[in-house]
Amino acid sequence: MIREFLKTDWHLGIRLSGPLKFRFILQPGMAIFLAVRGGLKDAKEGKPAYFWALLTGNAAERLAELKSGWKSIGKLLITATVMDAVYQYLVDRWVYPSEAVLVAAILAVVPYLLVRGPVNRIARHSSNSNAPGAIADRAPQREKQ
């Protein structure tokens, strides 16, 4: 299957003009929205940054993070794939499924992975610094004599 995938004649429909050019805004925009929502939820739950947890966590943690990410972005990936397939049909009068999945992954999954972790870090940092008494908590405590 991988050999067949690599042997295909790629007709990547990554054109910035023509019909459905709004997909270059819509697909990453929705991915970023879902990533911000996921990152804020992670920060609230005290979880580590998403992509970092995927890279450094143990197998059980990685599986849990992948399930969380898939739950969040699965529908977007399917929608982005369908949108790209429609685009291919309108422009080329043919649909290349493997290319539609690849373009959807580039336009949806990559922004999601790049945004969710930093949003988590920013939210955790801002909630820690804005909490009442946060500065006093970080200051070294002097012993009373």
Beta strands, then each sheet from edge to edge (+ up, - down):
end
